[in-house]
Amino acid sequence: MHFCAAFGMRGLFNFGSEVGRTDSALQAEFRAEDRKKALQIIVYSVLAGLIVASIAYFVS
């Protein structure tokens, strides 16, 4: 997953700041998809951390 979860959650897609930028409905839909993907990455990361921590706890 080549995607930045932080940018996805914040709805960012550009590094520069644009004053007075307006978004179309299509861009808003893309931002919603980005947030969904970012949330998916966060959930998978938490699950992986819990699995590794559980294994380490029970092995030691």
C-alpha distance matrix in Angstrom:
0.0 3.8 5.6 8.7 9.8 13.4 13.6 12.3 14.9 17.5 17.0 16.9 15.9 18.4 19.7 23.3 25.5 27.2 30.4 31.3 28.1 28.1 25.4 26.0 25.2 22.4 20.8 21.3 19.6 16.5 16.6 17.0 13.9 11.9 13.7 13.0 9.2 9.9 12.4 10.3 8.2 11.7 13.3 11.2 11.8 15.5 16.0 14.8 17.2 19.9 19.8 20.0 22.7 24.6 24.7 25.9 28.5 29.9 30.0 31.9
3.8 0.0 3.8 7.0 9.5 12.4 11.9 11.5 14.6 16.5 15.9 14.9 13.5 15.5 16.6 20.2 22.7 24.5 27.9 29.0 25.9 26.3 23.9 24.8 24.5 21.7 19.6 20.6 19.5 16.0 16.0 17.2 14.5 11.9 14.1 14.4 10.7 10.8 14.0 12.8 10.4 13.5 15.9 14.2 14.1 17.7 18.8 17.6 19.4 22.4 22.6 22.5 25.0 27.2 27.3 28.1 30.8 32.5 32.5 34.1
5.6 3.8 0.0 3.8 6.2 9.0 8.3 7.8 10.9 12.7 12.2 11.5 10.6 13.1 14.3 17.9 19.9 21.8 24.9 26.0 23.0 23.4 21.0 22.1 21.9 19.5 17.1 17.7 16.9 13.5 12.8 14.2 11.9 8.8 10.8 11.6 8.3 7.7 11.3 11.0 8.8 11.4 14.2 13.5 13.3 16.6 18.2 17.5 19.0 21.9 22.7 22.8 24.9 27.2 27.8 28.5 30.8 32.8 33.1 34.6
8.7 7.0 3.8 0.0 3.8 5.5 5.4 6.2 8.8 10.1 10.6 9.6 9.8 11.9 12.4 16.0 17.8 20.1 23.1 24.4 21.7 22.5 20.6 22.3 22.3 20.3 17.5 17.6 17.5 14.4 12.7 14.3 12.9 9.3 10.3 12.0 9.4 7.2 10.7 11.6 9.0 10.4 13.9 13.8 12.9 15.7 18.0 17.6 18.3 21.3 22.6 22.5 24.1 26.7 27.7 28.0 30.1 32.4 32.9 33.9
9.8 9.5 6.2 3.8 0.0 3.8 5.5 5.0 6.1 8.6 9.7 10.1 11.4 13.9 14.6 18.0 19.1 21.3 23.9 24.9 22.3 22.7 20.6 22.3 21.8 20.3 17.6 16.9 16.7 14.1 11.9 12.6 11.7 8.3 7.9 9.6 7.6 4.3 7.3 8.8 6.7 7.2 10.8 11.5 10.7 13.0 15.5 15.8 16.3 18.9 20.6 21.0 22.2 24.6 26.0 26.5 28.2 30.6 31.5 32.5
13.4 12.4 9.0 5.5 3.8 0.0 3.8 5.4 5.3 6.3 8.6 8.5 10.7 12.7 12.7 15.8 16.6 19.0 21.4 22.6 20.5 21.4 19.8 22.0 21.9 20.9 17.8 17.0 17.6 15.3 12.4 13.5 13.6 10.1 9.1 11.8 10.7 7.2 9.5 12.0 10.1 9.5 13.2 14.5 13.1 14.8 17.9 18.2 18.1 20.7 22.9 23.0 23.7 26.4 28.0 28.1 29.6 32.3 33.2 33.9
13.6 11.9 8.3 5.4 5.5 3.8 0.0 3.8 5.5 5.1 5.9 5.0 6.9 9.0 9.7 12.8 13.6 15.8 18.4 19.6 17.2 18.1 16.6 18.8 19.1 18.0 14.6 14.3 15.3 12.6 9.9 12.0 12.2 8.4 8.6 11.8 10.7 8.2 11.2 13.5 12.0 12.4 15.8 17.0 16.1 18.1 20.9 21.2 21.5 24.1 26.0 26.2 27.2 29.8 31.3 31.5 33.1 35.7 36.6 37.4
12.3 11.5 7.8 6.2 5.0 5.4 3.8 0.0 3.8 5.4 5.1 6.2 7.8 11.0 12.6 15.5 16.1 17.6 20.0 20.6 17.8 17.9 15.7 17.4 17.0 15.7 12.8 12.1 12.3 9.9 7.2 8.6 8.5 4.9 5.0 8.1 7.4 5.4 8.4 10.7 10.1 10.9 13.8 15.1 15.1 17.0 19.4 20.1 20.9 23.1 24.9 25.6 26.8 29.0 30.5 31.2 32.8 35.0 36.1 37.2
14.9 14.6 10.9 8.8 6.1 5.3 5.5 3.8 0.0 3.8 5.5 7.8 10.6 13.4 14.6 17.1 17.0 18.6 20.5 20.9 18.5 18.6 16.6 18.5 17.8 17.2 14.4 12.8 13.4 11.9 8.5 8.9 9.9 7.1 4.8 8.2 8.7 6.0 7.4 10.7 10.6 10.1 12.8 15.0 14.8 15.9 18.6 19.9 20.2 22.1 24.3 25.2 25.9 28.0 30.0 30.6 31.7 34.1 35.5 36.5
17.5 16.5 12.7 10.1 8.6 6.3 5.1 5.4 3.8 0.0 3.8 5.5 9.1 11.2 12.1 14.1 13.6 15.2 16.9 17.5 15.5 16.0 14.7 17.1 17.2 17.0 13.7 12.3 13.9 12.4 8.8 10.3 12.0 9.2 7.7 11.4 12.0 9.5 11.2 14.5 14.1 13.5 16.5 18.6 18.1 19.2 22.1 23.2 23.2 25.2 27.6 28.3 28.8 31.1 33.1 33.5 34.6 37.2 38.5 39.2
17.0 15.9 12.2 10.6 9.7 8.6 5.9 5.1 5.5 3.8 0.0 3.8 6.6 9.4 11.5 13.2 12.8 13.8 15.7 15.8 13.2 13.2 11.4 13.6 13.8 13.3 10.0 8.9 10.6 9.0 5.5 7.9 9.7 7.1 7.0 10.7 11.3 9.9 12.1 14.9 14.9 15.2 17.9 19.8 19.8 21.3 23.8 24.8 25.4 27.4 29.5 30.3 31.2 33.3 35.2 35.8 37.1 39.4 40.7 41.7
16.9 14.9 11.5 9.6 10.1 8.5 5.0 6.2 7.8 5.5 3.8 0.0 3.8 5.8 7.7 9.7 10.0 11.4 14.0 14.9 12.3 13.2 12.0 14.6 15.6 14.7 11.0 11.1 13.0 10.7 8.0 11.1 12.1 9.1 9.9 13.5 13.2 11.6 14.5 16.9 16.2 16.7 19.9 21.2 20.8 22.7 25.3 25.9 26.3 28.7 30.7 31.1 32.1 34.5 36.1 36.4 38.0 40.5 41.5 42.3
15.9 13.5 10.6 9.8 11.4 10.7 6.9 7.8 10.6 9.1 6.6 3.8 0.0 3.8 6.9 9.2 10.4 11.4 14.6 15.5 12.5 13.4 11.9 14.0 15.3 13.7 10.1 11.5 12.9 9.9 8.5 12.1 12.2 9.3 11.5 14.5 13.6 12.8 16.1 17.8 17.0 18.3 21.4 22.2 22.0 24.3 26.6 26.8 27.6 30.3 31.8 32.1 33.5 36.0 37.2 37.7 39.5 41.9 42.6 43.6
18.4 15.5 13.1 11.9 13.9 12.7 9.0 11.0 13.4 11.2 9.4 5.8 3.8 0.0 3.8 5.6 7.7 9.1 12.6 14.3 11.7 13.6 13.0 15.6 17.6 16.2 12.6 14.3 16.2 13.3 12.0 15.7 16.0 13.1 15.0 18.2 17.1 16.0 19.4 21.2 20.0 21.1 24.4 25.1 24.5 26.9 29.4 29.4 29.9 32.8 34.4 34.3 35.6 38.3 39.5 39.6 41.6 44.1 44.6 45.4
19.7 16.6 14.3 12.4 14.6 12.7 9.7 12.6 14.6 12.1 11.5 7.7 6.9 3.8 0.0 3.8 6.7 9.4 12.9 15.4 13.5 16.1 16.1 19.0 21.1 19.9 16.2 17.6 19.6 16.8 15.1 18.6 18.9 15.7 17.1 20.4 19.2 17.5 20.8 22.7 21.0 21.8 25.3 26.0 24.8 27.1 29.9 29.7 29.8 32.8 34.6 34.2 35.3 38.2 39.3 39.1 41.1 43.8 44.2 44.7
23.3 20.2 17.9 16.0 18.0 15.8 12.8 15.5 17.1 14.1 13.2 9.7 9.2 5.6 3.8 0.0 3.8 6.4 9.8 12.7 11.4 14.5 15.4 18.6 21.2 20.4 16.8 18.3 20.8 18.4 16.7 20.3 21.2 18.3 19.6 23.1 22.2 20.6 23.8 25.9 24.5 25.1 28.6 29.5 28.4 30.5 33.4 33.3 33.3 36.2 38.1 37.8 38.7 41.7 42.9 42.7 44.5 47.3 47.8 48.2
25.5 22.7 19.9 17.8 19.1 16.6 13.6 16.1 17.0 13.6 12.8 10.0 10.4 7.7 6.7 3.8 0.0 3.8 6.4 9.5 9.0 12.4 13.9 17.4 20.1 20.0 16.4 17.3 20.4 18.6 16.5 20.0 21.5 18.8 19.7 23.3 23.1 21.4 24.1 26.7 25.6 25.9 29.3 30.6 29.6 31.4 34.4 34.6 34.5 37.2 39.4 39.2 39.9 42.8 44.3 44.1 45.7 48.5 49.3 49.6
27.2 24.5 21.8 20.1 21.3 19.0 15.8 17.6 18.6 15.2 13.8 11.4 11.4 9.1 9.4 6.4 3.8 0.0 3.8 6.4 5.8 9.5 11.6 15.0 18.1 18.3 15.0 16.2 19.5 18.1 16.5 20.0 21.6 19.6 20.6 24.1 24.2 23.0 25.7 28.2 27.5 28.0 31.2 32.6 31.9 33.7 36.6 37.0 37.1 39.7 41.8 41.9 42.7 45.4 47.0 47.0 48.5 51.3 52.1 52.6
30.4 27.9 24.9 23.1 23.9 21.4 18.4 20.0 20.5 16.9 15.7 14.0 14.6 12.6 12.9 9.8 6.4 3.8 0.0 3.8 5.6 9.2 12.2 15.7 18.8 19.8 16.7 17.4 21.0 20.2 18.4 21.6 23.7 21.9 22.5 26.1 26.7 25.3 27.7 30.5 30.0 30.2 33.3 35.0 34.4 35.8 38.8 39.5 39.5 41.8 44.1 44.4 44.9 47.6 49.4 49.3 50.7 53.5 54.5 54.9
31.3 29.0 26.0 24.4 24.9 22.6 19.6 20.6 20.9 17.5 15.8 14.9 15.5 14.3 15.4 12.7 9.5 6.4 3.8 0.0 3.8 6.4 10.0 13.2 16.3 17.8 15.2 15.7 19.4 19.2 17.7 20.5 23.0 21.8 22.3 25.7 26.7 25.7 27.8 30.6 30.6 30.8 33.6 35.6 35.3 36.6 39.4 40.4 40.6 42.7 45.0 45.5 46.1 48.6 50.5 50.7 51.9 54.6 55.8 56.4
28.1 25.9 23.0 21.7 22.3 20.5 17.2 17.8 18.5 15.5 13.2 12.3 12.5 11.7 13.5 11.4 9.0 5.8 5.6 3.8 0.0 3.8 6.7 10.1 13.3 14.4 11.6 12.5 16.1 15.7 14.4 17.5 19.7 18.6 19.5 22.7 23.6 22.9 25.2 27.7 27.9 28.4 31.1 32.9 32.8 34.4 36.9 37.9 38.3 40.5 42.6 43.2 44.0 46.4 48.2 48.6 49.9 52.5 53.6 54.4
28.1 26.3 23.4 22.5 22.7 21.4 18.1 17.9 18.6 16.0 13.2 13.2 13.4 13.6 16.1 14.5 12.4 9.5 9.2 6.4 3.8 0.0 3.8 6.8 10.0 11.6 9.5 10.1 13.6 14.0 13.2 15.8 18.2 17.8 18.7 21.6 22.8 22.6 24.6 27.1 27.7 28.3 30.7 32.6 32.9 34.4 36.7 37.9 38.6 40.6 42.6 43.5 44.4 46.5 48.3 49.0 50.3 52.6 53.9 54.9
25.4 23.9 21.0 20.6 20.6 19.8 16.6 15.7 16.6 14.7 11.4 12.0 11.9 13.0 16.1 15.4 13.9 11.6 12.2 10.0 6.7 3.8 0.0 3.7 6.6 7.9 5.8 6.6 9.9 10.4 10.1 12.6 14.7 14.8 15.9 18.5 19.8 20.1 22.0 24.1 25.0 26.0 28.1 29.9 30.6 32.1 34.2 35.4 36.4 38.2 40.1 41.2 42.2 44.2 45.9 46.8 48.1 50.3 51.6 52.8
26.0 24.8 22.1 22.3 22.3 22.0 18.8 17.4 18.5 17.1 13.6 14.6 14.0 15.6 19.0 18.6 17.4 15.0 15.7 13.2 10.1 6.8 3.7 0.0 3.8 5.3 5.2 6.4 8.7 10.0 10.8 12.7 14.5 15.4 16.8 18.7 20.2 21.1 22.9 24.6 25.9 27.2 28.9 30.6 31.7 33.3 35.0 36.3 37.6 39.3 40.9 42.3 43.5 45.2 46.9 48.1 49.4 51.4 52.7 54.2
25.2 24.5 21.9 22.3 21.8 21.9 19.1 17.0 17.8 17.2 13.8 15.6 15.3 17.6 21.1 21.2 20.1 18.1 18.8 16.3 13.3 10.0 6.6 3.8 0.0 3.8 5.4 5.0 6.2 8.7 9.9 10.6 12.5 14.2 15.4 16.7 18.6 19.9 21.2 22.8 24.6 25.8 27.1 28.9 30.4 31.8 33.2 34.8 36.3 37.7 39.2 40.9 42.1 43.6 45.3 46.7 47.9 49.7 51.2 52.8
22.4 21.7 19.5 20.3 20.3 20.9 18.0 15.7 17.2 17.0 13.3 14.7 13.7 16.2 19.9 20.4 20.0 18.3 19.8 17.8 14.4 11.6 7.9 5.3 3.8 0.0 3.8 5.4 5.0 6.3 8.7 9.9 10.7 12.4 14.4 15.4 16.7 18.4 20.1 21.2 22.8 24.5 25.9 27.2 28.8 30.5 31.8 33.1 34.8 36.4 37.7 39.2 40.7 42.2 43.7 45.2 46.6 48.3 49.6 51.3
20.8 19.6 17.1 17.5 17.6 17.8 14.6 12.8 14.4 13.7 10.0 11.0 10.1 12.6 16.2 16.8 16.4 15.0 16.7 15.2 11.6 9.5 5.8 5.2 5.4 3.8 0.0 3.8 5.3 5.0 6.3 8.7 9.8 10.4 12.4 14.3 15.2 16.3 18.4 19.9 21.0 22.5 24.4 25.7 26.8 28.7 30.3 31.4 32.9 34.7 36.1 37.4 38.8 40.6 42.1 43.3 44.8 46.7 47.9 49.4
21.3 20.6 17.7 17.6 16.9 17.0 14.3 12.1 12.8 12.3 8.9 11.1 11.5 14.3 17.6 18.3 17.3 16.2 17.4 15.7 12.5 10.1 6.6 6.4 5.0 5.4 3.8 0.0 3.8 5.4 5.1 6.3 8.8 9.7 10.6 12.5 14.3 15.2 16.6 18.5 20.0 21.1 22.7 24.5 25.7 27.1 28.8 30.3 31.6 33.1 34.8 36.3 37.4 39.0 40.8 42.1 43.3 45.2 46.7 48.1
19.6 19.5 16.9 17.5 16.7 17.6 15.3 12.3 13.4 13.9 10.6 13.0 12.9 16.2 19.6 20.8 20.4 19.5 21.0 19.4 16.1 13.6 9.9 8.7 6.2 5.0 5.3 3.8 0.0 3.8 5.4 5.1 6.3 8.7 9.9 10.7 12.5 14.3 15.4 16.7 18.6 20.1 21.2 22.8 24.5 26.0 27.2 28.8 30.5 31.8 33.2 34.9 36.3 37.6 39.3 40.8 42.1 43.7 45.2 46.9
16.5 16.0 13.5 14.4 14.1 15.3 12.6 9.9 11.9 12.4 9.0 10.7 9.9 13.3 16.8 18.4 18.6 18.1 20.2 19.2 15.7 14.0 10.4 10.0 8.7 6.3 5.0 5.4 3.8 0.0 3.8 5.4 5.0 6.1 8.7 9.8 10.5 12.2 14.2 15.2 16.5 18.4 20.0 21.1 22.5 24.4 25.8 26.9 28.6 30.4 31.6 32.9 34.6 36.1 37.5 38.9 40.5 42.2 43.4 45.1
16.6 16.0 12.8 12.7 11.9 12.4 9.9 7.2 8.5 8.8 5.5 8.0 8.5 12.0 15.1 16.7 16.5 16.5 18.4 17.7 14.4 13.2 10.1 10.8 9.9 8.7 6.3 5.1 5.4 3.8 0.0 3.8 5.4 4.9 6.2 8.6 9.8 10.3 12.2 14.1 15.2 16.4 18.3 19.9 20.9 22.5 24.3 25.6 26.9 28.6 30.2 31.5 32.8 34.5 36.2 37.3 38.7 40.6 42.0 43.4
17.0 17.2 14.2 14.3 12.6 13.5 12.0 8.6 8.9 10.3 7.9 11.1 12.1 15.7 18.6 20.3 20.0 20.0 21.6 20.5 17.5 15.8 12.6 12.7 10.6 9.9 8.7 6.3 5.1 5.4 3.8 0.0 3.8 5.4 5.1 6.3 8.7 9.8 10.6 12.4 14.4 15.4 16.5 18.5 20.0 21.2 22.6 24.4 25.8 27.1 28.7 30.4 31.6 33.0 34.8 36.2 37.3 39.1 40.7 42.3
13.9 14.5 11.9 12.9 11.7 13.6 12.2 8.5 9.9 12.0 9.7 12.1 12.2 16.0 18.9 21.2 21.5 21.6 23.7 23.0 19.7 18.2 14.7 14.5 12.5 10.7 9.8 8.8 6.3 5.0 5.4 3.8 0.0 3.8 5.4 5.0 6.2 8.6 9.9 10.5 12.5 14.3 15.3 16.6 18.4 20.1 21.1 22.6 24.4 25.9 27.0 28.7 30.3 31.6 33.1 34.7 36.1 37.6 39.0 40.8
11.9 11.9 8.8 9.3 8.3 10.1 8.4 4.9 7.1 9.2 7.1 9.1 9.3 13.1 15.7 18.3 18.8 19.6 21.9 21.8 18.6 17.8 14.8 15.4 14.2 12.4 10.4 9.7 8.7 6.1 4.9 5.4 3.8 0.0 3.8 5.4 5.1 6.1 8.6 9.8 10.6 12.3 14.2 15.4 16.5 18.5 20.0 21.0 22.6 24.4 25.8 27.0 28.5 30.2 31.7 32.9 34.4 36.3 37.5 39.0
13.7 14.1 10.8 10.3 7.9 9.1 8.6 5.0 4.8 7.7 7.0 9.9 11.5 15.0 17.1 19.6 19.7 20.6 22.5 22.3 19.5 18.7 15.9 16.8 15.4 14.4 12.4 10.6 9.9 8.7 6.2 5.1 5.4 3.8 0.0 3.8 5.4 5.0 6.1 8.5 9.8 10.5 12.2 14.2 15.2 16.5 18.3 19.9 21.0 22.5 24.3 25.7 26.8 28.5 30.3 31.5 32.6 34.6 36.1 37.5
13.0 14.4 11.6 12.0 9.6 11.8 11.8 8.1 8.2 11.4 10.7 13.5 14.5 18.2 20.4 23.1 23.3 24.1 26.1 25.7 22.7 21.6 18.5 18.7 16.7 15.4 14.3 12.5 10.7 9.8 8.6 6.3 5.0 5.4 3.8 0.0 3.8 5.5 5.2 6.2 8.8 10.0 10.6 12.4 14.3 15.5 16.5 18.3 20.0 21.2 22.6 24.4 25.8 27.0 28.7 30.3 31.5 33.1 34.6 36.4
9.2 10.7 8.3 9.4 7.6 10.7 10.7 7.4 8.7 12.0 11.3 13.2 13.6 17.1 19.2 22.2 23.1 24.2 26.7 26.7 23.6 22.8 19.8 20.2 18.6 16.7 15.2 14.3 12.5 10.5 9.8 8.7 6.2 5.1 5.4 3.8 0.0 3.8 5.4 5.0 6.3 8.7 9.9 10.6 12.3 14.4 15.4 16.4 18.4 20.1 21.1 22.5 24.3 25.7 27.0 28.6 30.1 31.7 32.9 34.7
9.9 10.8 7.7 7.2 4.3 7.2 8.2 5.4 6.0 9.5 9.9 11.6 12.8 16.0 17.5 20.6 21.4 23.0 25.3 25.7 22.9 22.6 20.1 21.1 19.9 18.4 16.3 15.2 14.3 12.2 10.3 9.8 8.6 6.1 5.0 5.5 3.8 0.0 3.8 5.4 5.1 6.3 8.7 10.0 10.6 12.5 14.3 15.3 16.6 18.5 20.1 21.2 22.5 24.4 25.9 27.0 28.5 30.4 31.7 33.1
12.4 14.0 11.3 10.7 7.3 9.5 11.2 8.4 7.4 11.2 12.1 14.5 16.1 19.4 20.8 23.8 24.1 25.7 27.7 27.8 25.2 24.6 22.0 22.9 21.2 20.1 18.4 16.6 15.4 14.2 12.2 10.6 9.9 8.6 6.1 5.2 5.4 3.8 0.0 3.8 5.4 5.0 6.1 8.6 9.8 10.6 12.3 14.2 15.3 16.6 18.4 20.0 21.0 22.5 24.4 25.7 26.7 28.6 30.2 31.7
10.3 12.8 11.0 11.6 8.8 12.0 13.5 10.7 10.7 14.5 14.9 16.9 17.8 21.2 22.7 25.9 26.7 28.2 30.5 30.6 27.7 27.1 24.1 24.6 22.8 21.2 19.9 18.5 16.7 15.2 14.1 12.4 10.5 9.8 8.5 6.2 5.0 5.4 3.8 0.0 3.8 5.5 5.2 6.2 8.5 10.0 10.6 12.2 14.2 15.4 16.5 18.3 19.9 21.1 22.6 24.3 25.6 27.1 28.5 30.4
8.2 10.4 8.8 9.0 6.7 10.1 12.0 10.1 10.6 14.1 14.9 16.2 17.0 20.0 21.0 24.5 25.6 27.5 30.0 30.6 27.9 27.7 25.0 25.9 24.6 22.8 21.0 20.0 18.6 16.5 15.2 14.4 12.5 10.6 9.8 8.8 6.3 5.1 5.4 3.8 0.0 3.8 5.5 5.2 6.1 8.7 9.9 10.5 12.2 14.3 15.3 16.4 18.2 19.9 21.1 22.4 24.1 25.9 26.9 28.5
11.7 13.5 11.4 10.4 7.2 9.5 12.4 10.9 10.1 13.5 15.2 16.7 18.3 21.1 21.8 25.1 25.9 28.0 30.2 30.8 28.4 28.3 26.0 27.2 25.8 24.5 22.5 21.1 20.1 18.4 16.4 15.4 14.3 12.3 10.5 10.0 8.7 6.3 5.0 5.5 3.8 0.0 3.8 5.5 5.1 6.2 8.6 9.9 10.6 12.3 14.3 15.4 16.4 18.3 20.1 21.1 22.3 24.4 25.8 27.1
13.3 15.9 14.2 13.9 10.8 13.2 15.8 13.8 12.8 16.5 17.9 19.9 21.4 24.4 25.3 28.6 29.3 31.2 33.3 33.6 31.1 30.7 28.1 28.9 27.1 25.9 24.4 22.7 21.2 20.0 18.3 16.5 15.3 14.2 12.2 10.6 9.9 8.7 6.1 5.2 5.5 3.8 0.0 3.8 5.4 5.2 6.2 8.6 9.9 10.6 12.3 14.3 15.3 16.4 18.4 20.0 20.9 22.6 24.3 25.9
11.2 14.2 13.5 13.8 11.5 14.5 17.0 15.1 15.0 18.6 19.8 21.2 22.2 25.1 26.0 29.5 30.6 32.6 35.0 35.6 32.9 32.6 29.9 30.6 28.9 27.2 25.7 24.5 22.8 21.1 19.9 18.5 16.6 15.4 14.2 12.4 10.6 10.0 8.6 6.2 5.2 5.5 3.8 0.0 3.8 5.5 5.1 6.1 8.6 9.9 10.5 12.2 14.1 15.2 16.5 18.3 19.8 21.2 22.4 24.3
11.8 14.1 13.3 12.9 10.7 13.1 16.1 15.1 14.8 18.1 19.8 20.8 22.0 24.5 24.8 28.4 29.6 31.9 34.4 35.3 32.8 32.9 30.6 31.7 30.4 28.8 26.8 25.7 24.5 22.5 20.9 20.0 18.4 16.5 15.2 14.3 12.3 10.6 9.8 8.5 6.1 5.1 5.4 3.8 0.0 3.8 5.4 5.1 6.1 8.6 9.9 10.6 12.1 14.1 15.4 16.4 18.1 20.1 21.1 22.6
15.5 17.7 16.6 15.7 13.0 14.8 18.1 17.0 15.9 19.2 21.3 22.7 24.3 26.9 27.1 30.5 31.4 33.7 35.8 36.6 34.4 34.4 32.1 33.3 31.8 30.5 28.7 27.1 26.0 24.4 22.5 21.2 20.1 18.5 16.5 15.5 14.4 12.5 10.6 10.0 8.7 6.2 5.2 5.5 3.8 0.0 3.8 5.5 5.1 6.2 8.6 10.0 10.4 12.1 14.3 15.3 16.2 18.3 19.9 21.2
16.0 18.8 18.2 18.0 15.5 17.9 20.9 19.4 18.6 22.1 23.8 25.3 26.6 29.4 29.9 33.4 34.4 36.6 38.8 39.4 36.9 36.7 34.2 35.0 33.2 31.8 30.3 28.8 27.2 25.8 24.3 22.6 21.1 20.0 18.3 16.5 15.4 14.3 12.3 10.6 9.9 8.6 6.2 5.1 5.4 3.8 0.0 3.8 5.4 5.1 6.2 8.6 9.8 10.5 12.3 14.2 15.1 16.5 18.2 20.1
14.8 17.6 17.5 17.6 15.8 18.2 21.2 20.1 19.9 23.2 24.8 25.9 26.8 29.4 29.7 33.3 34.6 37.0 39.5 40.4 37.9 37.9 35.4 36.3 34.8 33.1 31.4 30.3 28.8 26.9 25.6 24.4 22.6 21.0 19.9 18.3 16.4 15.3 14.2 12.2 10.5 9.9 8.6 6.1 5.1 5.5 3.8 0.0 3.8 5.5 5.1 6.2 8.5 9.8 10.7 12.3 14.1 15.5 16.5 18.4
17.2 19.4 19.0 18.3 16.3 18.1 21.5 20.9 20.2 23.2 25.4 26.3 27.6 29.9 29.8 33.3 34.5 37.1 39.5 40.6 38.3 38.6 36.4 37.6 36.3 34.8 32.9 31.6 30.5 28.6 26.9 25.8 24.4 22.6 21.0 20.0 18.4 16.6 15.3 14.2 12.2 10.6 9.9 8.6 6.1 5.1 5.4 3.8 0.0 3.8 5.5 5.2 6.0 8.5 9.9 10.5 12.0 14.2 15.3 16.5
19.9 22.4 21.9 21.3 18.9 20.7 24.1 23.1 22.1 25.2 27.4 28.7 30.3 32.8 32.8 36.2 37.2 39.7 41.8 42.7 40.5 40.6 38.2 39.3 37.7 36.4 34.7 33.1 31.8 30.4 28.6 27.1 25.9 24.4 22.5 21.2 20.1 18.5 16.6 15.4 14.3 12.3 10.6 9.9 8.6 6.2 5.1 5.5 3.8 0.0 3.8 5.5 5.1 6.0 8.5 9.8 10.3 12.1 14.1 15.5
19.8 22.6 22.7 22.6 20.6 22.9 26.0 24.9 24.3 27.6 29.5 30.7 31.8 34.4 34.6 38.1 39.4 41.8 44.1 45.0 42.6 42.6 40.1 40.9 39.2 37.7 36.1 34.8 33.2 31.6 30.2 28.7 27.0 25.8 24.3 22.6 21.1 20.1 18.4 16.5 15.3 14.3 12.3 10.5 9.9 8.6 6.2 5.1 5.5 3.8 0.0 3.8 5.5 5.1 6.2 8.6 9.8 10.7 12.1 14.3
20.0 22.5 22.8 22.5 21.0 23.0 26.2 25.6 25.2 28.3 30.3 31.1 32.1 34.3 34.2 37.8 39.2 41.9 44.4 45.5 43.2 43.5 41.2 42.3 40.9 39.2 37.4 36.3 34.9 32.9 31.5 30.4 28.7 27.0 25.7 24.4 22.5 21.2 20.0 18.3 16.4 15.4 14.3 12.2 10.6 10.0 8.6 6.2 5.2 5.5 3.8 0.0 3.8 5.4 5.1 6.1 8.5 10.1 10.5 12.3
22.7 25.0 24.9 24.1 22.2 23.7 27.2 26.8 25.9 28.8 31.2 32.1 33.5 35.6 35.3 38.7 39.9 42.7 44.9 46.1 44.0 44.4 42.2 43.5 42.1 40.7 38.8 37.4 36.3 34.6 32.8 31.6 30.3 28.5 26.8 25.8 24.3 22.5 21.0 19.9 18.2 16.4 15.3 14.1 12.1 10.4 9.8 8.5 6.0 5.1 5.5 3.8 0.0 3.8 5.5 5.1 6.0 8.6 9.9 10.7
24.6 27.2 27.2 26.7 24.6 26.4 29.8 29.0 28.0 31.1 33.3 34.5 36.0 38.3 38.2 41.7 42.8 45.4 47.6 48.6 46.4 46.5 44.2 45.2 43.6 42.2 40.6 39.0 37.6 36.1 34.5 33.0 31.6 30.2 28.5 27.0 25.7 24.4 22.5 21.1 19.9 18.3 16.4 15.2 14.1 12.1 10.5 9.8 8.5 6.0 5.1 5.4 3.8 0.0 3.8 5.4 5.0 6.2 8.5 10.1
24.7 27.3 27.8 27.7 26.0 28.0 31.3 30.5 30.0 33.1 35.2 36.1 37.2 39.5 39.3 42.9 44.3 47.0 49.4 50.5 48.2 48.3 45.9 46.9 45.3 43.7 42.1 40.8 39.3 37.5 36.2 34.8 33.1 31.7 30.3 28.7 27.0 25.9 24.4 22.6 21.1 20.1 18.4 16.5 15.4 14.3 12.3 10.7 9.9 8.5 6.2 5.1 5.5 3.8 0.0 3.8 5.4 5.3 5.9 8.5
25.9 28.1 28.5 28.0 26.5 28.1 31.5 31.2 30.6 33.5 35.8 36.4 37.7 39.6 39.1 42.7 44.1 47.0 49.3 50.7 48.6 49.0 46.8 48.1 46.7 45.2 43.3 42.1 40.8 38.9 37.3 36.2 34.7 32.9 31.5 30.3 28.6 27.0 25.7 24.3 22.4 21.1 20.0 18.3 16.4 15.3 14.2 12.3 10.5 9.8 8.6 6.1 5.1 5.4 3.8 0.0 3.8 5.6 5.3 6.1
28.5 30.8 30.8 30.1 28.2 29.6 33.1 32.8 31.7 34.6 37.1 38.0 39.5 41.6 41.1 44.5 45.7 48.5 50.7 51.9 49.9 50.3 48.1 49.4 47.9 46.6 44.8 43.3 42.1 40.5 38.7 37.3 36.1 34.4 32.6 31.5 30.1 28.5 26.7 25.6 24.1 22.3 20.9 19.8 18.1 16.2 15.1 14.1 12.0 10.3 9.8 8.5 6.0 5.0 5.4 3.8 0.0 3.8 5.7 5.7
29.9 32.5 32.8 32.4 30.6 32.3 35.7 35.0 34.1 37.2 39.4 40.5 41.9 44.1 43.8 47.3 48.5 51.3 53.5 54.6 52.5 52.6 50.3 51.4 49.7 48.3 46.7 45.2 43.7 42.2 40.6 39.1 37.6 36.3 34.6 33.1 31.7 30.4 28.6 27.1 25.9 24.4 22.6 21.2 20.1 18.3 16.5 15.5 14.2 12.1 10.7 10.1 8.6 6.2 5.3 5.6 3.8 0.0 3.8 5.6
30.0 32.5 33.1 32.9 31.5 33.2 36.6 36.1 35.5 38.5 40.7 41.5 42.6 44.6 44.2 47.8 49.3 52.1 54.5 55.8 53.6 53.9 51.6 52.7 51.2 49.6 47.9 46.7 45.2 43.4 42.0 40.7 39.0 37.5 36.1 34.6 32.9 31.7 30.2 28.5 26.9 25.8 24.3 22.4 21.1 19.9 18.2 16.5 15.3 14.1 12.1 10.5 9.9 8.5 5.9 5.3 5.7 3.8 0.0 3.8
31.9 34.1 34.6 33.9 32.5 33.9 37.4 37.2 36.5 39.2 41.7 42.3 43.6 45.4 44.7 48.2 49.6 52.6 54.9 56.4 54.4 54.9 52.8 54.2 52.8 51.3 49.4 48.1 46.9 45.1 43.4 42.3 40.8 39.0 37.5 36.4 34.7 33.1 31.7 30.4 28.5 27.1 25.9 24.3 22.6 21.2 20.1 18.4 16.5 15.5 14.3 12.3 10.7 10.1 8.5 6.1 5.7 5.6 3.8 0.0
